[in-house]
Amino acid sequence: MATTSARALRTLSILSTGVLVTAEELADRLGVGVRTVRRDIATLRDLGYEIEPVTGLGGGYRLGGGSRLPPMVFDEDQVVAIAVALQTAPSVLTGIDDSRARALRTVRQVMPERLRLESDAFTVTLVPNYWEFPAAPIDAGVVRDVGAAVRRRHVLRAEYAGAADEPERLRVEPYRVIVWAARWYLLAFDLEREAWRVLRLDRLTAKPPTYVPFAERPLPGASAEDVVKRTVDRGDSLAGWPCRGSAVLAVPPGVAAEFAPGGAVVETVDDERCRLRMGAWSWVGLAGLYITFGSPLSEVEPVELREAFARVRALTEEVAGAP
Protein backbone atom coordinates (compact mmCIF):
# COMPACT_ATOMS: atom_id res chain seq x y z
CA MET A 1 0.00 0.00 0.00
CA ALA A 2 2.86 2.36 0.84
CA THR A 3 4.38 1.71 -2.59
CA THR A 4 1.04 2.41 -4.24
CA SER A 5 0.63 5.67 -2.28
CA ALA A 6 4.13 6.85 -3.14
CA ARG A 7 3.57 5.98 -6.80
CA ALA A 8 0.24 7.86 -6.80
CA LEU A 9 1.89 11.00 -5.39
CA ARG A 10 4.58 10.79 -8.05
CA THR A 11 1.90 10.41 -10.72
CA LEU A 12 0.19 13.56 -9.42
CA SER A 13 3.52 15.38 -9.44
CA ILE A 14 4.08 14.46 -13.09
CA LEU A 15 0.56 15.56 -14.06
CA SER A 16 0.52 18.75 -11.95
CA THR A 17 2.15 20.91 -14.64
CA GLY A 18 -0.95 20.52 -16.83
CA VAL A 19 1.01 18.87 -19.66
CA LEU A 20 -0.63 15.97 -21.48
CA VAL A 21 1.16 12.70 -20.59
CA THR A 22 0.50 9.34 -22.26
CA ALA A 23 -0.03 6.14 -20.28
CA GLU A 24 3.12 4.75 -21.82
CA GLU A 25 5.17 7.79 -20.68
CA LEU A 26 3.79 7.48 -17.16
CA ALA A 27 4.54 3.76 -17.10
CA ASP A 28 8.10 4.35 -18.26
CA ARG A 29 8.77 7.10 -15.70
CA LEU A 30 7.19 5.13 -12.86
CA GLY A 31 8.76 1.82 -13.81
CA VAL A 32 5.45 -0.07 -13.95
CA GLY A 33 3.11 -1.43 -16.58
CA VAL A 34 0.36 0.48 -18.37
CA ARG A 35 -2.35 -1.51 -16.55
CA THR A 36 -0.87 -0.42 -13.19
CA VAL A 37 -0.90 3.20 -14.36
CA ARG A 38 -4.59 2.91 -15.25
CA ARG A 39 -5.39 1.43 -11.83
CA ASP A 40 -3.50 4.28 -10.11
CA ILE A 41 -5.36 6.85 -12.22
CA ALA A 42 -8.68 5.27 -11.15
CA THR A 43 -7.56 5.40 -7.50
CA LEU A 44 -6.69 9.07 -7.77
CA ARG A 45 -10.05 9.84 -9.34
CA ASP A 46 -11.76 8.06 -6.43
CA LEU A 47 -9.83 10.39 -4.12
CA GLY A 48 -11.31 13.42 -5.91
CA TYR A 49 -8.56 14.38 -8.35
CA GLU A 50 -9.94 15.42 -11.74
CA ILE A 51 -7.70 13.58 -14.17
CA GLU A 52 -8.98 14.09 -17.69
CA PRO A 53 -8.56 11.37 -20.32
CA VAL A 54 -7.63 12.68 -23.78
CA THR A 55 -8.53 10.24 -26.54
CA GLY A 56 -7.30 9.93 -30.09
CA LEU A 57 -3.83 10.13 -31.61
CA GLY A 58 -1.38 11.44 -29.04
CA GLY A 59 -3.92 11.04 -26.23
CA GLY A 60 -3.17 10.46 -22.58
CA TYR A 61 -3.94 12.00 -19.18
CA ARG A 62 -4.01 15.57 -17.89
CA LEU A 63 -4.75 16.96 -14.41
CA GLY A 64 -7.82 19.17 -14.70
CA GLY A 65 -8.65 22.38 -12.89
CA GLY A 66 -10.25 22.00 -9.49
CA SER A 67 -7.83 19.35 -8.29
CA ARG A 68 -5.90 19.74 -5.07
CA LEU A 69 -2.16 20.25 -5.08
CA PRO A 70 -0.87 17.14 -3.30
CA PRO A 71 -0.09 16.73 -0.53
CA MET A 72 -1.16 20.28 0.44
CA VAL A 73 -4.54 22.04 0.38
CA PHE A 74 -4.47 25.85 0.36
CA ASP A 75 -7.02 28.24 1.85
CA GLU A 76 -7.71 31.68 0.37
CA ASP A 77 -5.12 33.52 2.49
CA GLN A 78 -2.45 31.02 1.51
CA VAL A 79 -3.34 31.41 -2.17
CA VAL A 80 -2.95 35.18 -1.84
CA ALA A 81 0.43 34.75 -0.16
CA ILE A 82 1.69 32.35 -2.85
CA ALA A 83 0.50 34.55 -5.74
CA VAL A 84 2.03 37.74 -4.35
CA ALA A 85 5.26 36.10 -3.20
CA LEU A 86 5.92 34.41 -6.52
CA GLN A 87 5.25 37.60 -8.48
CA THR A 88 7.29 39.94 -6.27
CA ALA A 89 10.17 37.57 -5.49
CA PRO A 90 12.48 39.25 -8.07
CA SER A 91 12.47 42.40 -5.93
CA VAL A 92 14.71 40.59 -3.41
CA LEU A 93 16.18 37.71 -5.43
CA THR A 94 17.70 37.42 -8.89
CA GLY A 95 18.21 34.45 -11.16
CA ILE A 96 14.93 32.72 -10.33
CA ASP A 97 12.65 34.15 -13.02
CA ASP A 98 12.16 30.87 -14.91
CA SER A 99 11.59 28.79 -11.75
CA ARG A 100 9.25 31.43 -10.34
CA ALA A 101 7.14 31.54 -13.50
CA ARG A 102 6.92 27.75 -13.70
CA ALA A 103 5.97 27.51 -10.03
CA LEU A 104 3.22 30.10 -10.47
CA ARG A 105 1.82 28.24 -13.51
CA THR A 106 1.92 24.90 -11.67
CA VAL A 107 0.16 26.23 -8.56
CA ARG A 108 -2.47 28.00 -10.65
CA GLN A 109 -3.12 24.89 -12.77
CA VAL A 110 -4.36 22.83 -9.82
CA MET A 111 -6.38 25.57 -8.07
CA PRO A 112 -10.17 25.27 -7.93
CA GLU A 113 -11.87 27.94 -10.04
CA ARG A 114 -12.87 30.03 -7.01
CA LEU A 115 -9.31 30.21 -5.67
CA ARG A 116 -7.91 30.79 -9.16
CA LEU A 117 -10.07 33.92 -9.46
CA GLU A 118 -8.89 35.00 -6.02
CA SER A 119 -5.28 34.51 -7.07
CA ASP A 120 -5.78 36.37 -10.37
CA ALA A 121 -6.88 39.47 -8.46
CA PHE A 122 -3.29 39.74 -7.24
CA THR A 123 -1.70 39.95 -10.69
CA VAL A 124 0.91 42.73 -10.61
CA THR A 125 3.70 43.99 -12.86
CA LEU A 126 7.08 44.23 -11.15
CA VAL A 127 9.50 46.81 -12.57
CA PRO A 128 13.14 46.39 -11.43
CA ASN A 129 14.79 49.39 -9.77
CA TYR A 130 18.17 49.82 -8.13
CA TRP A 131 16.97 52.15 -5.37
CA GLU A 132 14.42 50.03 -3.51
CA PHE A 133 14.11 51.66 -0.11
CA PRO A 134 11.35 50.20 2.10
CA ALA A 135 7.86 51.70 1.83
CA ALA A 136 4.78 51.32 3.99
CA PRO A 137 3.34 47.78 3.98
CA ILE A 138 0.31 47.19 1.77
CA ASP A 139 -2.91 45.78 3.20
CA ALA A 140 -3.73 42.51 1.46
CA GLY A 141 -7.41 43.44 1.32
CA VAL A 142 -6.62 46.56 -0.69
CA VAL A 143 -4.51 44.59 -3.18
CA ARG A 144 -7.32 42.02 -3.52
CA ASP A 145 -10.08 44.60 -4.03
CA VAL A 146 -8.13 46.79 -6.43
CA GLY A 147 -6.70 43.80 -8.28
CA ALA A 148 -10.18 42.34 -8.76
CA ALA A 149 -11.40 45.63 -10.25
CA VAL A 150 -8.38 45.73 -12.58
CA ARG A 151 -8.90 42.14 -13.75
CA ARG A 152 -12.65 42.54 -14.28
CA ARG A 153 -12.32 46.03 -15.82
CA HIS A 154 -14.85 47.48 -13.37
CA VAL A 155 -14.98 51.10 -12.19
CA LEU A 156 -13.44 51.43 -8.72
CA ARG A 157 -14.71 53.69 -5.95
CA ALA A 158 -12.20 54.51 -3.22
CA GLU A 159 -10.92 57.02 -0.71
CA TYR A 160 -7.40 58.32 -1.19
CA ALA A 161 -5.24 59.92 1.49
CA GLY A 162 -3.29 62.38 -0.64
CA ALA A 163 -1.93 65.80 0.19
CA ALA A 164 -5.29 67.20 1.32
CA ASP A 165 -6.36 67.08 4.97
CA GLU A 166 -9.52 65.15 4.12
CA PRO A 167 -9.41 61.85 2.18
CA GLU A 168 -10.25 62.33 -1.48
CA ARG A 169 -13.19 60.40 -2.88
CA LEU A 170 -12.28 58.73 -6.14
CA ARG A 171 -14.13 57.10 -9.00
CA VAL A 172 -11.57 55.68 -11.38
CA GLU A 173 -11.05 53.18 -14.17
CA PRO A 174 -8.25 51.00 -12.75
CA TYR A 175 -5.80 49.91 -15.43
CA ARG A 176 -2.79 48.21 -13.83
CA VAL A 177 -1.14 47.58 -10.45
CA ILE A 178 2.59 48.32 -10.70
CA VAL A 179 5.32 47.51 -8.15
CA TRP A 180 8.31 49.81 -8.65
CA ALA A 181 11.11 50.96 -6.33
CA ALA A 182 9.56 48.79 -3.58
CA ARG A 183 6.30 50.77 -3.79
CA TRP A 184 2.88 49.70 -5.01
CA TYR A 185 1.02 51.98 -7.44
CA LEU A 186 -2.30 51.94 -9.26
CA LEU A 187 -2.40 53.45 -12.74
CA ALA A 188 -5.98 54.62 -13.27
CA PHE A 189 -8.10 57.10 -15.19
CA ASP A 190 -9.85 59.55 -12.83
CA LEU A 191 -13.43 60.02 -14.06
CA GLU A 192 -13.91 63.28 -12.13
CA ARG A 193 -10.68 64.93 -13.26
CA GLU A 194 -10.82 63.24 -16.68
CA ALA A 195 -7.10 62.54 -16.42
CA TRP A 196 -4.70 59.65 -15.85
CA ARG A 197 -3.32 59.34 -12.32
CA VAL A 198 -0.74 57.26 -10.49
CA LEU A 199 -1.94 56.45 -6.97
CA ARG A 200 -0.07 54.96 -4.02
CA LEU A 201 -1.82 51.74 -3.06
CA ASP A 202 -0.90 52.11 0.62
CA ARG A 203 -2.95 55.35 0.73
CA LEU A 204 -6.04 53.95 -0.94
CA THR A 205 -9.12 52.39 0.68
CA ALA A 206 -11.39 50.57 -1.77
CA LYS A 207 -15.17 50.78 -1.49
CA PRO A 208 -17.57 47.90 -2.32
CA PRO A 209 -17.46 46.73 -5.97
CA THR A 210 -19.45 48.78 -8.49
CA TYR A 211 -19.74 46.05 -11.15
CA VAL A 212 -19.74 48.91 -13.70
CA PRO A 213 -17.63 47.86 -16.72
CA PHE A 214 -15.45 50.23 -18.72
CA ALA A 215 -13.65 50.11 -22.05
CA GLU A 216 -9.86 50.46 -22.15
CA ARG A 217 -8.45 53.87 -23.09
CA PRO A 218 -5.17 54.54 -24.92
CA LEU A 219 -2.32 54.93 -22.46
CA PRO A 220 -0.59 58.34 -22.23
CA GLY A 221 2.80 56.62 -22.61
CA ALA A 222 4.54 53.70 -24.25
CA SER A 223 3.50 51.34 -21.43
CA ALA A 224 1.90 51.35 -17.99
CA GLU A 225 5.35 50.94 -16.45
CA ASP A 226 6.67 53.97 -18.38
CA VAL A 227 3.76 56.13 -17.21
CA VAL A 228 4.37 55.24 -13.55
CA LYS A 229 8.11 55.81 -13.74
CA ARG A 230 7.79 59.23 -15.40
CA THR A 231 4.85 60.58 -13.38
CA VAL A 232 5.99 63.30 -11.00
CA ASP A 233 2.88 63.48 -8.80
CA ARG A 234 2.55 59.84 -7.72
CA GLY A 235 2.13 60.42 -3.99
CA ASP A 236 5.72 59.74 -2.97
CA SER A 237 6.98 61.15 0.33
CA LEU A 238 10.49 61.87 1.55
CA ALA A 239 12.06 58.86 3.25
CA GLY A 240 13.23 59.26 6.84
CA TRP A 241 16.98 59.49 6.26
CA PRO A 242 19.13 61.27 8.87
CA CYS A 243 20.27 63.84 6.25
CA ARG A 244 17.65 65.39 3.96
CA GLY A 245 17.87 68.28 1.53
CA SER A 246 16.54 69.83 -1.67
CA ALA A 247 17.85 71.52 -4.81
CA VAL A 248 16.57 72.72 -8.18
CA LEU A 249 18.00 70.74 -11.11
CA ALA A 250 18.08 71.63 -14.81
CA VAL A 251 16.47 68.25 -15.53
CA PRO A 252 12.95 67.61 -16.92
CA PRO A 253 10.64 66.53 -14.08
CA GLY A 254 9.73 63.22 -15.76
CA VAL A 255 13.39 62.25 -16.10
CA ALA A 256 14.11 63.05 -12.46
CA ALA A 257 11.02 61.07 -11.40
CA GLU A 258 12.29 58.01 -13.26
CA PHE A 259 15.88 58.04 -12.02
CA ALA A 260 15.63 59.53 -8.52
CA PRO A 261 16.09 56.96 -5.74
CA GLY A 262 13.09 55.55 -3.92
CA GLY A 263 11.94 57.81 -1.11
CA ALA A 264 12.70 60.98 -3.11
CA VAL A 265 10.15 63.63 -4.06
CA VAL A 266 10.10 65.51 -7.38
CA GLU A 267 8.30 68.85 -7.76
CA THR A 268 7.81 70.50 -11.15
CA VAL A 269 9.31 73.98 -11.63
CA ASP A 270 8.80 74.08 -15.42
CA ASP A 271 9.21 71.72 -18.38
CA GLU A 272 13.01 71.70 -18.07
CA ARG A 273 13.55 72.11 -14.34
CA CYS A 274 12.43 70.44 -11.13
CA ARG A 275 13.01 70.58 -7.41
CA LEU A 276 14.33 67.28 -6.09
CA ARG A 277 14.11 66.46 -2.39
CA MET A 278 16.17 63.46 -1.26
CA GLY A 279 17.74 61.90 1.80
CA ALA A 280 20.88 59.88 2.53
CA TRP A 281 23.02 58.42 5.31
CA SER A 282 25.41 61.42 5.30
CA TRP A 283 25.58 64.92 3.85
CA VAL A 284 28.45 63.99 1.56
CA GLY A 285 26.52 60.90 0.46
CA LEU A 286 23.50 63.10 -0.29
CA ALA A 287 25.65 65.50 -2.31
CA GLY A 288 26.89 62.53 -4.29
CA LEU A 289 23.33 61.53 -5.19
CA TYR A 290 22.68 65.00 -6.62
CA ILE A 291 25.95 64.90 -8.55
CA THR A 292 24.86 61.70 -10.34
CA PHE A 293 22.37 63.78 -12.34
CA GLY A 294 25.22 65.80 -13.87
CA SER A 295 23.10 68.94 -13.73
CA PRO A 296 23.66 72.54 -12.60
CA LEU A 297 22.13 73.04 -9.13
CA SER A 298 20.47 76.05 -7.54
CA GLU A 299 18.49 76.84 -4.38
CA VAL A 300 20.41 74.17 -2.47
CA GLU A 301 19.13 73.67 1.08
CA PRO A 302 20.04 73.31 3.91
CA VAL A 303 23.43 74.84 4.67
CA GLU A 304 24.82 71.41 5.63
CA LEU A 305 24.22 70.22 2.08
CA ARG A 306 25.95 73.28 0.61
CA GLU A 307 28.93 72.65 2.88
CA ALA A 308 28.97 68.99 1.75
CA PHE A 309 29.26 70.11 -1.89
CA ALA A 310 32.24 72.25 -0.90
CA ARG A 311 33.88 69.22 0.77
CA VAL A 312 33.24 67.10 -2.32
CA ARG A 313 34.81 69.80 -4.52
CA ALA A 314 37.86 69.96 -2.26
CA LEU A 315 38.23 66.19 -2.36
CA THR A 316 37.98 66.03 -6.16
CA GLU A 317 40.49 68.87 -6.58
CA GLU A 318 42.87 66.98 -4.28
CA VAL A 319 42.47 63.81 -6.33
CA ALA A 320 42.91 65.72 -9.61
CA GLY A 321 46.11 67.31 -8.35
CA ALA A 322 47.62 64.07 -7.07
CA PRO A 323 50.65 62.80 -9.02
VENPE-V71003 format. One record per residue. N is the residue number from 1. RES is the residue in three letters. D_CENTER is the distance of its C-alpha to the mean C-alpha in Angstrom with 2 decimals. Layout:
n->N res->RES d_center->D_CENTER
n->N res->RES d_center->D_CENTER
//
This chain:
n->1 res->MET d_center->44.79
n->2 res->ALA d_center->42.47
n->3 res->THR d_center->42.46
n->4 res->THR d_center->41.71
n->5 res->SER d_center->38.78
n->6 res->ALA d_center->37.30
n->7 res->ARG d_center->37.84
n->8 res->ALA d_center->36.19
n->9 res->LEU d_center->33.01
n->10 res->ARG d_center->32.99
n->11 res->THR d_center->33.54
n->12 res->LEU d_center->30.52
n->13 res->SER d_center->28.42
n->14 res->ILE d_center->29.68
n->15 res->LEU d_center->29.02
n->16 res->SER d_center->25.56
n->17 res->THR d_center->23.79
n->18 res->GLY d_center->25.29
n->19 res->VAL d_center->27.52
n->20 res->LEU d_center->31.11
n->21 res->VAL d_center->33.52
n->22 res->THR d_center->37.31
n->23 res->ALA d_center->39.70
n->24 res->GLU d_center->41.27
n->25 res->GLU d_center->38.02
n->26 res->LEU d_center->37.33
n->27 res->ALA d_center->40.94
n->28 res->ASP d_center->40.80
n->29 res->ARG d_center->37.64
n->30 res->LEU d_center->39.00
n->31 res->GLY d_center->42.52
n->32 res->VAL d_center->44.20
n->33 res->GLY d_center->45.94
n->34 res->VAL d_center->44.60
n->35 res->ARG d_center->46.50
n->36 res->THR d_center->44.76
n->37 res->VAL d_center->41.34
n->38 res->ARG d_center->42.39
n->39 res->ARG d_center->43.59
n->40 res->ASP d_center->40.31
n->41 res->ILE d_center->38.38
n->42 res->ALA d_center->40.75
n->43 res->THR d_center->40.21
n->44 res->LEU d_center->36.43
n->45 res->ARG d_center->36.89
n->46 res->ASP d_center->39.24
n->47 res->LEU d_center->36.54
n->48 res->GLY d_center->34.26
n->49 res->TYR d_center->32.12
n->50 res->GLU d_center->31.94
n->51 res->ILE d_center->33.03
n->52 res->GLU d_center->33.85
n->53 res->PRO d_center->36.87
n->54 res->VAL d_center->36.70
n->55 res->THR d_center->40.24
n->56 res->GLY d_center->41.85
n->57 res->LEU d_center->41.67
n->58 res->GLY d_center->38.77
n->59 res->GLY d_center->38.17
n->60 res->GLY d_center->36.96
n->61 res->TYR d_center->34.55
n->62 res->ARG d_center->30.91
n->63 res->LEU d_center->28.95
n->64 res->GLY d_center->28.17
n->65 res->GLY d_center->25.44
n->66 res->GLY d_center->26.26
n->67 res->SER d_center->27.31
n->68 res->ARG d_center->26.36
n->69 res->LEU d_center->24.65
n->70 res->PRO d_center->27.63
n->71 res->PRO d_center->28.53
n->72 res->MET d_center->25.72
n->73 res->VAL d_center->25.09
n->74 res->PHE d_center->21.85
n->75 res->ASP d_center->21.85
n->76 res->GLU d_center->19.24
n->77 res->ASP d_center->17.75
n->78 res->GLN d_center->17.56
n->79 res->VAL d_center->15.87
n->80 res->VAL d_center->13.09
n->81 res->ALA d_center->12.87
n->82 res->ILE d_center->13.00
n->83 res->ALA d_center->10.37
n->84 res->VAL d_center->7.66
n->85 res->ALA d_center->9.33
n->86 res->LEU d_center->9.68
n->87 res->GLN d_center->6.23
n->88 res->THR d_center->5.27
n->89 res->ALA d_center->8.98
n->90 res->PRO d_center->9.27
n->91 res->SER d_center->8.56
n->92 res->VAL d_center->11.90
n->93 res->LEU d_center->13.60
n->94 res->THR d_center->14.75
n->95 res->GLY d_center->16.89
n->96 res->ILE d_center->15.38
n->97 res->ASP d_center->13.48
n->98 res->ASP d_center->16.39
n->99 res->SER d_center->16.94
n->100 res->ARG d_center->13.39
n->101 res->ALA d_center->13.52
n->102 res->ARG d_center->17.05
n->103 res->ALA d_center->16.41
n->104 res->LEU d_center->13.87
n->105 res->ARG d_center->16.53
n->106 res->THR d_center->19.30
n->107 res->VAL d_center->18.05
n->108 res->ARG d_center->17.34
n->109 res->GLN d_center->20.78
n->110 res->VAL d_center->22.74
n->111 res->MET d_center->21.16
n->112 res->PRO d_center->23.55
n->113 res->GLU d_center->22.76
n->114 res->ARG d_center->22.11
n->115 res->LEU d_center->19.48
n->116 res->ARG d_center->17.90
n->117 res->LEU d_center->17.53
n->118 res->GLU d_center->16.10
n->119 res->SER d_center->13.46
n->120 res->ASP d_center->12.73
n->121 res->ALA d_center->12.07
n->122 res->PHE d_center->8.76
n->123 res->THR d_center->7.54
n->124 res->VAL d_center->4.23
n->125 res->THR d_center->4.48
n->126 res->LEU d_center->3.85
n->127 res->VAL d_center->7.23
n->128 res->PRO d_center->9.61
n->129 res->ASN d_center->11.89
n->130 res->TYR d_center->15.05
n->131 res->TRP d_center->15.42
n->132 res->GLU d_center->12.80
n->133 res->PHE d_center->15.04
n->134 res->PRO d_center->14.17
n->135 res->ALA d_center->13.43
n->136 res->ALA d_center->14.55
n->137 res->PRO d_center->13.09
n->138 res->ILE d_center->11.51
n->139 res->ASP d_center->13.89
n->140 res->ALA d_center->12.87
n->141 res->GLY d_center->15.32
n->142 res->VAL d_center->13.75
n->143 res->VAL d_center->10.38
n->144 res->ARG d_center->12.82
n->145 res->ASP d_center->15.16
n->146 res->VAL d_center->13.04
n->147 res->GLY d_center->11.10
n->148 res->ALA d_center->14.65
n->149 res->ALA d_center->16.01
n->150 res->VAL d_center->13.57
n->151 res->ARG d_center->14.41
n->152 res->ARG d_center->18.06
n->153 res->ARG d_center->18.41
n->154 res->HIS d_center->20.21
n->155 res->VAL d_center->21.05
n->156 res->LEU d_center->19.41
n->157 res->ARG d_center->21.67
n->158 res->ALA d_center->20.45
n->159 res->GLU d_center->21.68
n->160 res->TYR d_center->20.09
n->161 res->ALA d_center->21.26
n->162 res->GLY d_center->21.59
n->163 res->ALA d_center->24.49
n->164 res->ALA d_center->27.17
n->165 res->ASP d_center->28.97
n->166 res->GLU d_center->28.43
n->167 res->PRO d_center->25.10
n->168 res->GLU d_center->24.65
n->169 res->ARG d_center->24.83
n->170 res->LEU d_center->22.52
n->171 res->ARG d_center->22.83
n->172 res->VAL d_center->20.13
n->173 res->GLU d_center->18.97
n->174 res->PRO d_center->15.19
n->175 res->TYR d_center->13.80
n->176 res->ARG d_center->10.02
n->177 res->VAL d_center->7.01
n->178 res->ILE d_center->5.39
n->179 res->VAL d_center->3.87
n->180 res->TRP d_center->7.20
n->181 res->ALA d_center->10.06
n->182 res->ALA d_center->8.69
n->183 res->ARG d_center->8.61
n->184 res->TRP d_center->7.01
n->185 res->TYR d_center->8.93
n->186 res->LEU d_center->10.59
n->187 res->LEU d_center->12.58
n->188 res->ALA d_center->15.76
n->189 res->PHE d_center->19.48
n->190 res->ASP d_center->21.70
n->191 res->LEU d_center->24.76
n->192 res->GLU d_center->27.00
n->193 res->ARG d_center->26.42
n->194 res->GLU d_center->26.05
n->195 res->ALA d_center->23.42
n->196 res->TRP d_center->19.75
n->197 res->ARG d_center->17.80
n->198 res->VAL d_center->14.58
n->199 res->LEU d_center->14.25
n->200 res->ARG d_center->12.83
n->201 res->LEU d_center->11.45
n->202 res->ASP d_center->13.40
n->203 res->ARG d_center->16.50
n->204 res->LEU d_center->16.39
n->205 res->THR d_center->18.44
n->206 res->ALA d_center->18.44
n->207 res->LYS d_center->21.91
n->208 res->PRO d_center->23.17
n->209 res->PRO d_center->22.20
n->210 res->THR d_center->24.37
n->211 res->TYR d_center->24.40
n->212 res->VAL d_center->25.23
n->213 res->PRO d_center->23.88
n->214 res->PHE d_center->23.27
n->215 res->ALA d_center->23.47
n->216 res->GLU d_center->20.88
n->217 res->ARG d_center->21.94
n->218 res->PRO d_center->21.89
n->219 res->LEU d_center->19.14
n->220 res->PRO d_center->20.67
n->221 res->GLY d_center->19.19
n->222 res->ALA d_center->18.67
n->223 res->SER d_center->15.06
n->224 res->ALA d_center->12.44
n->225 res->GLU d_center->10.80
n->226 res->ASP d_center->14.42
n->227 res->VAL d_center->15.16
n->228 res->VAL d_center->12.55
n->229 res->LYS d_center->13.67
n->230 res->ARG d_center->17.29
n->231 res->THR d_center->17.52
n->232 res->VAL d_center->19.76
n->233 res->ASP d_center->19.77
n->234 res->ARG d_center->16.19
n->235 res->GLY d_center->17.38
n->236 res->ASP d_center->16.93
n->237 res->SER d_center->19.63
n->238 res->LEU d_center->21.55
n->239 res->ALA d_center->20.57
n->240 res->GLY d_center->23.48
n->241 res->TRP d_center->24.93
n->242 res->PRO d_center->28.69
n->243 res->CYS d_center->29.51
n->244 res->ARG d_center->28.23
n->245 res->GLY d_center->29.69
n->246 res->SER d_center->29.53
n->247 res->ALA d_center->31.05
n->248 res->VAL d_center->31.40
n->249 res->LEU d_center->30.32
n->250 res->ALA d_center->31.69
n->251 res->VAL d_center->28.20
n->252 res->PRO d_center->26.71
n->253 res->PRO d_center->24.27
n->254 res->GLY d_center->21.45
n->255 res->VAL d_center->21.93
n->256 res->ALA d_center->21.96
n->257 res->ALA d_center->18.76
n->258 res->GLU d_center->16.98
n->259 res->PHE d_center->18.67
n->260 res->ALA d_center->19.35
n->261 res->PRO d_center->17.83
n->262 res->GLY d_center->15.32
n->263 res->GLY d_center->17.54
n->264 res->ALA d_center->19.84
n->265 res->VAL d_center->21.14
n->266 res->VAL d_center->22.50
n->267 res->GLU d_center->25.39
n->268 res->THR d_center->27.09
n->269 res->VAL d_center->30.77
n->270 res->ASP d_center->31.41
n->271 res->ASP d_center->30.05
n->272 res->GLU d_center->30.77
n->273 res->ARG d_center->30.36
n->274 res->CYS d_center->27.98
n->275 res->ARG d_center->28.18
n->276 res->LEU d_center->25.63
n->277 res->ARG d_center->25.41
n->278 res->MET d_center->24.04
n->279 res->GLY d_center->24.73
n->280 res->ALA d_center->25.52
n->281 res->TRP d_center->27.39
n->282 res->SER d_center->30.69
n->283 res->TRP d_center->32.36
n->284 res->VAL d_center->32.98
n->285 res->GLY d_center->29.36
n->286 res->LEU d_center->28.38
n->287 res->ALA d_center->31.01
n->288 res->GLY d_center->29.59
n->289 res->LEU d_center->26.16
n->290 res->TYR d_center->28.08
n->291 res->ILE d_center->30.19
n->292 res->THR d_center->27.27
n->293 res->PHE d_center->27.18
n->294 res->GLY d_center->30.80
n->295 res->SER d_center->31.80
n->296 res->PRO d_center->34.87
n->297 res->LEU d_center->34.23
n->298 res->SER d_center->36.07
n->299 res->GLU d_center->36.18
n->300 res->VAL d_center->34.87
n->301 res->GLU d_center->34.67
n->302 res->PRO d_center->35.63
n->303 res->VAL d_center->38.72
n->304 res->GLU d_center->37.14
n->305 res->LEU d_center->34.69
n->306 res->ARG d_center->37.65
n->307 res->GLU d_center->39.55
n->308 res->ALA d_center->36.66
n->309 res->PHE d_center->36.81
n->310 res->ALA d_center->40.53
n->311 res->ARG d_center->40.02
n->312 res->VAL d_center->37.60
n->313 res->ARG d_center->40.22
n->314 res->ALA d_center->42.94
n->315 res->LEU d_center->41.04
n->316 res->THR d_center->40.35
n->317 res->GLU d_center->44.00
n->318 res->GLU d_center->45.12
n->319 res->VAL d_center->43.08
n->320 res->ALA d_center->44.35
n->321 res->GLY d_center->47.90
n->322 res->ALA d_center->47.77
n->323 res->PRO d_center->50.02
//
